[in-house]
Amino acid sequence: MAFDKAQRRKRIQRIIRTKVAGTSERPRLSVFRSNTGIYAQIIDDTTGRTLAAATSKKVTAEGGNGVALAAAVGRQIAAVAQEKGITKVVFDRSGYLYHGRVKSLAEGAREGGLNF
């Protein structure tokens, strides 16, 4: 049974969500990657609320390419989280491979002060 790219990602996403869940002490940092941008949310799964969010649409980066922009989004989400008193999170890559823009966002968030 062959899966297309979207079905494969949804399947991996389901597997990841069984193992990774955000609590009020350690919320989940979820990443969404589109062709034009990258988005990050910090989510408390016990209440189902988004605590913080950042997007590449509102962030500028030197160089302007996707990887640099993702790192800037990571630093931005870390800054917003710090303002709300969040320092520890669990990372949810949402079925994407951990390289390129997803890895850059995670490293930017670590630079900004979030602990995974």
C-alpha positions in Angstrom: 0.0 0.0 0.0 1.7 3.2 -1.2 1.2 6.5 0.6 1.5 9.9 -0.9 3.6 12.5 0.9 0.6 14.0 2.8 -0.7 10.6 4.0 2.7 9.5 5.1 3.2 12.7 7.1 -0.2 12.3 8.8 0.6 8.7 9.7 4.0 9.8 11.2 2.2 12.7 13.0 -0.2 10.3 14.6 2.7 8.1 15.9 4.5 11.1 17.2 1.4 12.5 19.0 1.0 9.2 20.9 4.5 9.7 22.4 4.7 13.5 22.7 2.1 15.4 24.6 2.3 18.9 26.1 1.4 19.5 29.8 1.1 22.8 31.7 4.6 22.3 33.1 6.1 21.3 29.7 4.0 22.4 26.7 4.4 21.1 23.2 6.3 23.2 20.6 4.6 22.3 17.3 6.0 23.2 13.9 4.1 23.6 10.6 6.1 24.1 7.4 4.5 25.3 4.2 6.0 26.1 0.8 6.0 29.8 1.7 6.5 30.0 5.4 7.1 28.3 8.7 5.0 28.5 11.8 5.5 27.5 15.5 3.0 27.2 18.3 3.4 26.3 22.0 0.4 24.2 23.0 -0.9 23.0 26.3 -2.6 19.7 25.4 -4.3 19.3 28.8 -6.4 22.4 28.2 -6.1 22.5 24.4 -4.9 26.1 24.4 -2.2 27.7 22.3 0.0 29.6 24.7 2.3 31.3 22.2 2.8 31.5 18.4 5.2 32.8 15.9 5.3 32.9 12.1 7.7 33.7 9.3 5.2 36.2 7.9 5.9 38.6 10.7 9.7 38.0 11.2 12.6 39.2 9.0 16.0 37.6 8.9 19.3 38.5 7.4 19.8 36.6 4.2 16.1 36.0 3.9 16.4 32.4 2.9 14.2 29.7 4.4 16.8 28.3 6.9 17.7 31.8 8.3 14.0 32.7 8.5 13.2 29.5 10.4 16.0 30.3 12.9 14.5 33.8 13.4 11.1 32.2 14.0 12.6 29.9 16.6 14.2 32.9 18.4 10.9 34.8 18.2 8.9 31.9 19.7 11.5 31.6 22.5 11.1 35.3 23.3 7.3 35.1 23.4 7.5 32.0 25.6 10.0 33.7 28.0 7.6 36.6 28.4 4.9 34.1 29.4 7.2 32.2 31.8 7.7 29.1 29.7 11.2 27.7 29.7 10.8 23.9 29.1 9.0 22.4 26.1 8.7 19.1 24.2 9.5 19.4 20.5 6.9 18.1 18.0 8.3 18.0 14.5 4.8 17.2 13.1 6.0 14.4 10.8 8.6 16.4 9.1 12.2 15.2 8.9 14.5 16.9 11.4 16.7 18.8 9.0 16.7 22.1 7.1 14.1 24.5 8.3 12.7 22.4 11.1 16.2 21.8 12.6 17.0 25.5 12.1 13.8 26.5 14.0 14.6 24.1 16.9 18.2 25.5 17.1 16.9 29.1 17.1 14.5 28.3 19.9 17.3 26.7 21.9 19.4 29.9 21.3 16.5 31.9 22.6 16.5 30.0 25.9 14.0 27.2 25.5 15.0 23.8 26.9 13.8 20.7 25.0 
